[in-house]
Amino acid sequence: MRRQMPPRAFALVVAVAVAAAVAPAHAKKTKHTPCAGHFLLDSGESLVTNASSTAADALEVAGKQVTIGGTCVKRASLHTTRTGWRLQARWSSCGDLSRIRFTATIGFDCQKLTGTLRAKHKTRRRFTAHLSGCDTGSVSYASTWDAIQKTIFVRHDCANVLCHGGPPTPLNGELDLRPDVAYKNLVQTASFEVPSLYRITPGDERRSYLWLKLLAKTDPARLPNYLPPGVQVLQAPMPNNNTTLTKDELEVVRQWIYATAPETGTVSGTQTALNACLPPAAPIIAIPLDPPAPDKGLQFTMPPWHLEAKSQHELCFATYYDFTDKVPAEFKIPAGYLTNGCFDPNGCFTWDAQTLRQDPQSHHLILNLFAGAVSQIHDPAFGAWTCIGGDKDGQTCEPTDLTSCGSGICRSQLRETFACIGYGPAVPGLPFNYFAIGGAQKAQSEVDFAPAVWAPTPLRGILFWNPHAFNLTDQNTMMHGWLNYYFAADRQYLVHGIFDINHIFAASGIQPYHTGTVCADYTFGNDAFGGFKSPQQAQLFSLSSHTHRHGQHFWITDPQHGD
């Protein structure tokens, strides 16, 4: 039989159960304190230009108060979400912006801000920023290089007297990393272990022996993908102690090298990775590329051009060159288009390697050769020819007189173009009036043909320069570029280029904030001028891609051979 509980006891049990059940519902919610701090934009770009700020790549948050552009302060609406805070503010104007609307979310940990900025007649801008570890408005380091020295080098004891903290000796790899000499001992200085590589090659981490040594310890599995042909990391990886650079630290060094390893200035993105306060990003001027020795090669120099703050331009302009009297006889060949690829009656020089360097604001720099005759140089399509730089800057010049501008360069009229299409006079019988002879989509590029492969280029001609650059800072700058060509002594196999742009816009269908894989086939055939029939005996020795900053992975396969 079931024993009945006394009424009073039953009531007590129910009351206890109800109390236990409802207790969590009445628990106190965690009270979060609104965020306050100095948030550095991850991109390093300015939110507001032409403002009075000296730190335009940052914004200040103090509870409901938001400051942009250094001095544009506004009280914002502040609300909590499930994961953080939501801020909304409006300004009538700030710097060169008007009717500004700002929306941002910040996590309860106050570390990351994700925002949107809208302004009249401006494209909506999305950005992220991270809380800085330094006081509002202060600058902890003078530059990215200064921060690398005082954080990474110090943290890993690189300048220890037993490592690289004393005069160069064979025991320390002839490398002194004491602060006052470290930069000159690294940048464009040959490595003791592998003299064919600089310790730091501006713009190219793959040819920077220091970075390869750091990579060998931090992420050795990736090292084979970065080593130049025939190069091995000798002796011990770095640091040669019980510490290892983190992947973030290694990436900071890579970003600095990729931006041409500047001694001064801020490389965008390194502020966040180092959690350091740095000066606002400003345009970086690359170290000029040294020309080859006269018996080894020659150099083309781009006339500098003006790139305004917060702007981007893709241009085309022409220059004239004549190396007839400068190329040694053993590197000259006569005209013979069908036999040696040289179509110019004046003859050609032969080359098998190329180095390009340019300021890191560049998206690309392509050097094209006009396919018409030099006699067309005064065609009205080129516009006025003007001296750029030197003591005759701005004066009219004669393009075929290479002395007419003194230390400057005679340049045709600048024009906004896409890939120089439509620039200059037409060439009868050809779909385009030029063809590419060099270029790159980064600050430093090295092209080395396979052994015995070579290319001809006319000893004289008209060049079409096609630069495209972005200046995301609030300071004006001048853009510079240099291309070195190295003479080819071993000439057995004539090079033929492959340039396929049939699928250049194939990825444009991918929706914002989504990823996708785009595939396409390429079948070997004639080149642009019909002179290359792609015989089965052809040897393919180099492939490259151009996927912009949003490309995650690019690969090419050969289904016939399983490569």
DRENTIPA-356918 format. One line per 3 residues: number of its first residue (from 1); their letters; for each residue x, y, z of C-alpha. Coordinates in Angstrom, 3 decimals. Example, Ala and Ser with C-alpha at 12.3 -4.5 7.8 and 13.67 -1.06 7.14 Angstrom:
<rs>
1 = as = 12.300 -4.500 7.800 | 13.670 -1.060 7.140
</rs>
This chain:
<rs>
1 = mrr = 0.000 0.000 0.000 | 1.143 3.483 -0.771 | 1.675 5.523 2.378
4 = qmp = 0.020 8.932 2.300 | 2.091 11.927 3.291 | 0.708 14.396 5.759
7 = pra = -0.685 17.465 4.017 | 1.867 19.727 5.669 | 4.802 17.539 4.519
10 = fal = 3.519 17.437 0.923 | 3.228 21.176 0.797 | 6.813 21.500 2.024
13 = vva = 8.211 19.208 -0.695 | 6.387 21.073 -3.446 | 7.575 24.406 -2.142
16 = vav = 11.181 23.234 -2.087 | 10.921 21.864 -5.642 | 9.436 25.066 -6.974
19 = aaa = 12.079 27.130 -5.234 | 14.829 24.973 -6.749 | 13.313 25.213 -10.198
22 = vap = 12.918 28.953 -10.304 | 16.155 29.943 -8.606 | 18.243 30.135 -11.869
25 = aha = 15.649 32.363 -13.485 | 16.213 34.960 -10.793 | 20.064 34.721 -10.895
28 = kkt = 21.865 38.013 -11.478 | 23.057 38.726 -15.031 | 26.739 39.492 -15.464
31 = kht = 27.241 43.220 -15.664 | 29.741 44.200 -18.355 | 31.709 47.411 -18.312
34 = pca = 31.585 49.404 -21.586 | 34.824 49.294 -23.556 | 37.395 52.062 -23.584
37 = ghf = 40.630 52.193 -25.538 | 42.666 52.973 -28.627 | 41.734 50.666 -31.534
40 = lld = 44.217 50.266 -34.402 | 42.792 49.485 -37.835 | 44.085 46.123 -39.041
43 = sge = 44.567 47.443 -42.574 | 46.674 50.376 -41.418 | 44.579 52.623 -43.662
46 = slv = 43.061 55.930 -42.643 | 39.391 56.169 -41.713 | 39.387 59.908 -42.350
49 = tna = 41.703 61.952 -44.556 | 42.490 65.656 -44.316 | 41.734 65.603 -40.594
52 = sst = 43.995 66.943 -37.854 | 44.844 63.455 -36.627 | 48.381 62.175 -36.345
55 = aad = 47.044 58.648 -35.959 | 44.426 58.390 -38.659 | 44.675 54.609 -38.702
58 = ale = 43.043 54.432 -35.265 | 39.845 55.349 -33.452 | 39.099 55.975 -29.802
61 = vag = 36.252 54.468 -27.805 | 35.374 55.556 -24.270 | 32.031 54.050 -23.354
64 = kqv = 29.509 56.040 -25.388 | 32.119 58.433 -26.787 | 33.712 57.709 -30.179
67 = tig = 36.556 59.697 -31.774 | 37.588 59.396 -35.422 | 40.128 61.424 -37.362
70 = gtc = 41.918 62.339 -34.148 | 39.575 65.154 -33.086 | 36.064 64.334 -34.349
73 = vkr = 34.287 63.343 -31.134 | 30.677 62.173 -30.901 | 28.423 60.651 -28.275
76 = asl = 27.106 57.350 -29.614 | 24.172 55.144 -28.794 | 25.349 52.067 -26.914
79 = htt = 23.471 48.762 -26.621 | 24.388 45.262 -25.549 | 24.061 42.231 -27.794
82 = rtg = 24.424 38.559 -26.898 | 28.195 38.745 -27.386 | 29.187 42.362 -26.877
85 = wrl = 28.421 46.014 -27.488 | 26.858 47.789 -30.437 | 27.807 51.428 -31.098
88 = qar = 26.143 53.861 -33.492 | 27.176 57.470 -34.111 | 26.751 60.245 -36.686
91 = wss = 28.903 63.246 -37.636 | 27.892 66.077 -39.924 | 31.507 66.219 -41.140
94 = cgd = 35.045 65.157 -40.290 | 38.091 65.831 -42.456 | 37.006 65.460 -46.071
97 = lsr = 33.914 63.385 -45.185 | 30.367 64.604 -44.654 | 27.147 63.037 -43.355
100 = irf = 29.064 60.262 -41.647 | 27.322 57.228 -40.157 | 29.328 54.858 -37.980
103 = tat = 28.247 51.433 -36.724 | 30.453 49.027 -34.793 | 30.331 45.954 -32.600
106 = igf = 32.877 45.169 -29.886 | 33.106 41.904 -27.972 | 32.705 41.964 -24.202
109 = dcq = 36.452 41.315 -23.946 | 36.981 44.693 -25.706 | 39.735 43.296 -27.952
112 = klt = 38.261 43.461 -31.478 | 36.048 46.070 -33.141 | 34.182 45.353 -36.380
115 = gtl = 32.791 48.466 -38.009 | 31.127 50.088 -40.988 | 31.604 53.712 -42.047
118 = rak = 29.292 55.452 -44.509 | 29.678 58.977 -45.861 | 28.111 61.105 -48.577
121 = hkt = 29.322 60.195 -52.073 | 31.680 57.565 -50.633 | 31.634 53.798 -50.917
124 = rrr = 30.545 52.046 -47.738 | 33.607 50.873 -45.887 | 33.878 47.818 -43.648
127 = fta = 36.876 47.431 -41.368 | 38.224 45.668 -38.315 | 40.418 47.061 -35.549
130 = hls = 42.087 45.654 -32.452 | 42.695 47.185 -29.063 | 46.168 48.638 -28.812
133 = gcd = 48.370 47.792 -25.882 | 49.719 51.321 -25.566 | 48.245 54.543 -24.280
136 = tgs = 45.902 56.520 -26.494 | 47.775 58.520 -29.108 | 51.261 57.448 -27.998
139 = vsy = 53.870 55.923 -30.302 | 55.902 53.131 -28.778 | 58.160 52.521 -31.772
142 = ast = 59.439 54.824 -34.466 | 58.825 52.371 -37.313 | 58.078 48.747 -38.144
145 = wda = 61.815 48.071 -38.346 | 62.313 49.673 -34.929 | 59.537 47.470 -33.525
148 = iqk = 61.069 44.330 -35.059 | 64.399 45.139 -33.441 | 62.970 45.990 -30.019
151 = tif = 60.425 43.175 -29.845 | 61.387 40.176 -31.987 | 65.176 40.558 -31.917
154 = vrh = 65.211 41.394 -28.204 | 62.680 38.729 -27.238 | 64.765 36.032 -28.912
157 = dca = 68.105 37.412 -27.716 | 69.480 37.771 -31.247 | 72.041 40.408 -30.246
160 = nvl = 73.469 38.338 -27.408 | 77.265 38.601 -27.349 | 77.470 34.842 -27.941
163 = chg = 75.252 35.082 -31.029 | 75.135 38.272 -33.117 | 75.964 40.890 -30.511
166 = gpp = 79.577 41.519 -31.374 | 81.956 42.195 -34.258 | 81.529 39.920 -37.298
169 = tpl = 83.398 36.612 -37.088 | 83.029 33.237 -38.834 | 81.491 31.903 -35.608
172 = nge = 78.541 34.324 -35.794 | 78.193 34.089 -39.561 | 79.904 37.456 -39.987
175 = ldl = 76.651 39.054 -38.763 | 76.483 41.812 -36.164 | 72.894 42.585 -35.100
178 = rpd = 73.601 45.305 -32.574 | 70.955 48.036 -33.056 | 73.175 50.698 -34.600
181 = vay = 74.485 48.420 -37.378 | 71.809 45.732 -37.786 | 69.969 47.323 -40.711
184 = knl = 72.994 47.880 -42.941 | 74.315 44.410 -42.073 | 71.056 42.791 -43.188
187 = vqt = 69.534 44.704 -46.092 | 71.193 44.106 -49.464 | 74.210 42.534 -47.757
190 = asf = 75.366 39.131 -48.973 | 74.972 36.193 -46.618 | 78.171 34.619 -45.309
193 = evp = 76.773 31.092 -45.650 | 75.121 31.545 -49.084 | 76.768 34.541 -50.795
196 = sly = 74.403 34.296 -53.777 | 71.585 35.564 -51.521 | 71.280 38.772 -49.567
199 = rit = 70.415 38.395 -45.908 | 67.456 40.632 -46.727 | 66.409 41.219 -50.339
202 = pgd = 63.940 44.143 -50.359 | 60.556 42.901 -51.549 | 61.383 39.173 -51.730
205 = err = 61.415 36.904 -48.688 | 62.292 33.893 -50.870 | 65.667 35.459 -51.628
208 = syl = 66.209 36.706 -48.080 | 68.492 34.233 -46.338 | 67.672 35.538 -42.863
211 = wlk = 63.965 34.872 -43.380 | 64.677 31.395 -44.767 | 66.740 30.609 -41.654
214 = lla = 63.898 31.803 -39.413 | 61.353 29.784 -41.411 | 63.541 26.684 -41.104
217 = ktd = 62.982 26.719 -37.346 | 59.451 28.105 -37.045 | 57.813 26.088 -39.831
220 = par = 60.304 23.683 -41.455 | 57.583 21.898 -43.433 | 57.051 25.053 -45.516
223 = lpn = 60.736 25.654 -46.200 | 60.994 23.598 -49.436 | 58.255 25.749 -50.995
226 = ylp = 60.327 28.905 -50.507 | 63.887 27.858 -51.290 | 65.252 29.180 -54.601
229 = pgv = 66.569 26.474 -56.962 | 69.855 25.042 -55.762 | 69.747 26.793 -52.366
232 = qvl = 69.813 25.031 -49.003 | 69.761 26.458 -45.487 | 73.184 25.713 -44.060
235 = qap = 74.205 25.237 -40.443 | 71.675 25.882 -37.669 | 68.250 27.491 -38.201
238 = mpn = 67.611 30.744 -36.359 | 67.401 31.661 -33.561 | 70.207 29.292 -32.576
241 = nnt = 68.978 28.967 -28.984 | 66.006 27.476 -27.146 | 63.487 30.013 -28.504
244 = tlt = 61.499 30.007 -31.739 | 59.710 32.843 -33.497 | 55.954 32.460 -33.455
247 = kde = 54.212 32.264 -36.805 | 52.867 35.774 -36.197 | 56.379 37.100 -35.590
250 = lev = 57.656 35.365 -38.712 | 54.783 36.895 -40.685 | 55.685 40.385 -39.443
253 = vrq = 59.234 39.936 -40.734 | 57.843 38.664 -44.036 | 55.465 41.627 -44.383
256 = wiy = 58.312 44.031 -43.680 | 60.537 42.386 -46.303 | 57.667 42.250 -48.820
259 = ata = 57.191 46.014 -48.381 | 60.850 46.450 -49.490 | 62.274 46.314 -45.938
262 = pet = 62.075 50.061 -45.174 | 64.269 51.420 -42.395 | 61.667 54.068 -41.560
265 = gtv = 57.884 54.150 -41.736 | 55.068 51.793 -40.847 | 54.205 48.713 -42.874
268 = sgt = 50.414 48.345 -42.852 | 49.184 45.467 -40.721 | 52.264 45.129 -38.528
271 = qta = 50.750 47.295 -35.770 | 48.176 44.638 -34.911 | 50.479 41.650 -35.300
274 = lna = 53.039 43.216 -32.948 | 50.378 44.758 -30.680 | 52.430 47.916 -30.980
277 = clp = 51.740 51.588 -31.480 | 53.421 52.837 -34.635 | 53.174 56.074 -36.610
280 = paa = 50.356 56.208 -39.189 | 51.190 54.340 -42.374 | 52.791 56.570 -45.005
283 = pii = 53.883 55.792 -48.581 | 57.065 53.737 -48.720 | 59.833 54.563 -51.193
286 = aip = 61.792 51.468 -52.187 | 65.571 51.355 -52.083 | 66.652 51.954 -55.714
289 = ldp = 67.688 48.809 -57.565 | 71.376 48.865 -58.413 | 71.994 48.517 -62.171
292 = pap = 74.017 45.534 -63.422 | 77.673 45.935 -64.296 | 77.970 47.178 -67.925
295 = dkg = 79.267 43.797 -69.112 | 76.498 41.908 -67.293 | 73.291 43.713 -68.219
298 = lqf = 71.349 46.962 -68.434 | 68.611 48.845 -66.607 | 65.336 50.519 -67.591
301 = tmp = 64.199 53.262 -65.188 | 60.566 54.342 -64.978 | 59.981 58.113 -64.920
304 = pwh = 58.544 58.891 -61.458 | 54.857 59.796 -61.386 | 52.654 61.505 -58.813
307 = lea = 50.260 59.408 -56.728 | 47.959 61.501 -54.567 | 46.768 60.568 -51.083
310 = ksq = 43.766 58.215 -50.962 | 43.880 57.568 -54.707 | 44.589 54.869 -57.254
313 = hel = 45.619 55.187 -60.881 | 46.353 52.856 -63.762 | 48.367 54.756 -66.342
316 = cfa = 50.181 54.425 -69.614 | 53.075 56.529 -70.875 | 56.013 56.059 -73.225
319 = tyy = 59.772 56.532 -73.154 | 62.460 56.005 -75.786 | 65.651 54.002 -75.270
322 = dft = 68.755 53.182 -77.319 | 71.364 50.724 -75.999 | 73.082 50.182 -79.339
325 = dkv = 76.428 51.512 -78.106 | 76.166 50.049 -74.601 | 75.602 46.335 -75.204
328 = pae = 78.793 44.266 -75.658 | 79.090 42.708 -79.117 | 78.812 39.127 -77.834
331 = fki = 75.263 39.816 -76.609 | 73.991 41.374 -79.848 | 72.211 39.520 -82.641
334 = pag = 71.045 40.759 -86.059 | 67.438 40.887 -87.201 | 66.016 37.487 -88.125
337 = ylt = 62.499 37.144 -86.762 | 61.804 33.650 -88.098 | 65.115 32.266 -86.851
340 = ngc = 65.981 34.157 -83.692 | 62.915 36.189 -82.738 | 64.571 39.569 -83.408
343 = fdp = 62.331 41.671 -85.648 | 64.109 45.036 -85.340 | 66.383 46.050 -88.261
346 = ngc = 68.803 47.589 -85.769 | 69.294 44.229 -84.047 | 68.605 42.975 -80.521
349 = ftw = 70.329 42.244 -77.240 | 69.885 38.835 -75.625 | 68.972 38.199 -72.012
352 = daq = 68.048 35.318 -69.724 | 67.189 36.925 -66.371 | 65.316 39.954 -65.128
355 = tlr = 64.887 41.772 -61.809 | 62.145 44.305 -61.099 | 61.794 46.578 -58.090
358 = qdp = 59.161 49.219 -57.419 | 57.549 51.070 -54.547 | 55.225 48.701 -52.626
361 = qsh = 52.118 50.836 -53.231 | 52.002 49.215 -56.665 | 49.400 46.723 -57.802
364 = hli = 51.417 46.005 -60.931 | 54.015 47.418 -63.260 | 54.125 46.020 -66.796
367 = lnl = 56.790 47.030 -69.297 | 55.632 46.805 -72.908 | 57.480 47.309 -76.173
370 = fag = 55.790 49.275 -78.940 | 55.402 46.934 -81.921 | 55.555 49.703 -84.516
373 = avs = 58.502 51.659 -85.862 | 60.646 54.147 -83.956 | 59.808 56.647 -86.701
376 = qih = 56.257 56.837 -85.250 | 57.536 58.442 -82.054 | 56.244 61.904 -82.993
379 = dpa = 52.733 60.642 -83.718 | 50.144 62.943 -82.043 | 48.768 59.920 -80.191
382 = fga = 51.730 60.157 -77.803 | 50.884 63.730 -76.849 | 53.513 66.167 -75.627
385 = wtc = 56.929 64.892 -74.517 | 58.124 66.395 -71.215 | 61.164 66.110 -68.950
388 = igg = 60.436 64.328 -65.671 | 62.840 64.943 -62.800 | 66.261 66.519 -62.928
391 = dkd = 67.110 70.169 -63.494 | 64.849 70.395 -66.575 | 61.734 68.990 -64.945
394 = gqt = 58.593 70.106 -66.797 | 60.377 71.324 -69.934 | 59.521 70.124 -73.444
397 = cep = 61.977 67.522 -74.738 | 62.956 65.573 -77.849 | 62.396 61.876 -77.011
400 = tdl = 65.105 60.515 -79.326 | 67.734 62.818 -77.772 | 68.605 60.968 -74.582
403 = tsc = 70.550 63.996 -73.307 | 67.725 66.516 -73.730 | 66.541 66.152 -70.109
406 = gsg = 69.928 66.050 -68.405 | 69.504 63.838 -65.344 | 65.750 63.560 -65.966
409 = icr = 63.785 61.329 -68.350 | 61.809 62.390 -71.428 | 58.275 61.013 -71.118
412 = sql = 55.148 61.127 -73.250 | 51.782 62.357 -72.001 | 50.224 60.417 -69.112
415 = ret = 46.869 58.801 -69.744 | 44.516 56.762 -67.579 | 44.142 53.380 -69.278
418 = fac = 43.451 49.727 -68.700 | 46.586 47.738 -69.606 | 47.663 50.446 -72.110
421 = igy = 44.871 49.348 -74.458 | 44.220 52.108 -76.989 | 47.356 54.045 -76.106
424 = gpa = 49.680 55.305 -78.847 | 49.460 54.960 -82.639 | 48.031 51.860 -84.280
427 = vpg = 50.244 49.269 -85.984 | 48.711 47.999 -89.245 | 47.994 44.281 -89.272
430 = lpf = 48.261 43.773 -85.511 | 45.397 43.606 -82.973 | 47.576 45.306 -80.334
433 = nyf = 50.324 47.851 -80.832 | 52.583 46.467 -78.095 | 53.664 43.299 -76.310
436 = aig = 54.981 42.735 -72.801 | 58.697 42.293 -72.175 | 58.685 42.447 -68.372
439 = gaq = 56.740 43.282 -65.268 | 55.451 42.067 -61.930 | 52.559 42.309 -59.490
442 = kaq = 54.702 42.906 -56.418 | 57.485 45.158 -55.196 | 60.339 42.816 -56.124
445 = sev = 60.374 40.125 -58.779 | 63.106 37.844 -60.089 | 62.798 36.024 -63.411
448 = dfa = 65.456 33.422 -64.193 | 65.046 31.372 -67.331 | 65.912 27.685 -67.393
451 = pav = 69.505 26.921 -68.455 | 70.298 27.893 -72.069 | 66.891 29.616 -72.522
454 = wap = 67.060 33.206 -73.759 | 65.005 36.066 -75.183 | 65.747 38.907 -77.628
457 = tpl = 64.771 42.560 -77.157 | 65.480 45.357 -79.678 | 68.551 47.462 -78.990
460 = rgi = 66.394 50.552 -79.355 | 62.671 51.162 -79.207 | 59.668 52.788 -77.589
463 = lfw = 58.533 51.480 -74.216 | 54.968 51.601 -72.913 | 54.975 51.749 -69.114
466 = nph = 51.788 50.435 -67.498 | 51.838 51.139 -63.725 | 48.852 50.638 -61.438
469 = afn = 49.161 51.759 -57.827 | 47.076 52.473 -54.730 | 47.908 55.086 -52.111
472 = ltd = 45.756 54.293 -49.083 | 47.495 56.816 -46.837 | 46.806 60.522 -46.302
475 = qnt = 50.134 61.639 -47.818 | 51.041 62.243 -51.463 | 53.940 60.322 -52.979
478 = mmh = 55.926 59.670 -56.155 | 56.060 56.183 -57.658 | 59.367 54.660 -58.786
481 = gwl = 60.380 51.515 -60.652 | 63.462 49.825 -62.085 | 63.977 46.773 -64.318
484 = nyy = 67.321 45.047 -64.810 | 67.996 42.732 -67.744 | 70.951 40.339 -67.591
487 = faa = 72.739 39.299 -70.770 | 72.484 35.716 -72.045 | 75.689 34.039 -73.166
490 = drq = 74.267 30.508 -73.549 | 71.587 30.774 -76.235 | 70.161 27.406 -77.259
493 = ylv = 66.408 27.650 -76.686 | 64.289 30.680 -77.556 | 61.742 31.503 -74.861
496 = hgi = 58.025 31.779 -75.680 | 55.605 33.392 -73.259 | 52.134 32.180 -72.336
499 = fdi = 49.576 34.804 -71.396 | 45.978 33.648 -70.974 | 43.359 36.161 -69.791
502 = nhi = 40.259 34.356 -71.059 | 39.076 33.682 -67.505 | 40.353 36.813 -65.804
505 = faa = 36.924 37.725 -64.397 | 35.736 34.178 -63.660 | 35.728 34.714 -59.883
508 = sgi = 33.509 37.796 -60.061 | 30.376 35.701 -59.449 | 31.396 34.744 -55.908
511 = qpy = 29.136 36.504 -53.413 | 30.542 38.821 -50.703 | 31.863 36.970 -47.626
514 = htg = 31.768 33.641 -49.459 | 34.467 31.434 -50.950 | 34.485 29.490 -54.167
517 = tvc = 36.698 27.451 -56.457 | 36.945 28.468 -60.101 | 38.379 26.041 -62.647
520 = ady = 39.321 26.454 -66.306 | 41.254 24.563 -68.964 | 44.133 25.859 -71.048
523 = tfg = 45.185 24.213 -74.300 | 48.590 25.015 -75.745 | 48.456 26.754 -79.100
526 = nda = 49.885 29.659 -81.056 | 51.234 32.645 -79.207 | 49.758 36.121 -79.689
529 = fgg = 51.655 36.621 -82.952 | 51.216 33.099 -84.318 | 54.903 32.249 -84.174
532 = fks = 54.831 29.432 -81.617 | 53.120 26.164 -82.490 | 53.643 24.507 -79.074
535 = pqq = 55.469 21.399 -80.271 | 55.467 18.346 -78.039 | 59.172 18.889 -77.429
538 = aql = 58.568 22.244 -75.706 | 59.695 22.432 -72.075 | 57.471 24.335 -69.645
541 = fsl = 59.674 25.751 -66.870 | 57.703 28.528 -65.164 | 54.076 29.269 -64.231
544 = ssh = 52.569 32.063 -62.150 | 49.199 33.413 -61.066 | 47.553 36.709 -60.199
547 = thr = 44.708 36.321 -57.690 | 44.848 39.654 -55.835 | 44.775 39.781 -52.034
550 = hgq = 41.633 37.650 -51.786 | 43.096 34.577 -53.481 | 43.620 31.710 -51.031
553 = hfw = 45.102 29.006 -53.243 | 46.101 28.617 -56.876 | 47.237 25.453 -58.577
556 = itd = 47.874 24.133 -62.077 | 47.663 20.445 -62.963 | 48.643 18.434 -66.015
559 = pqh = 46.038 15.656 -66.286 | 48.019 13.807 -68.954 | 51.014 13.326 -66.689
562 = gd = 49.409 13.514 -63.257 | 51.345 16.628 -62.235
</rs>
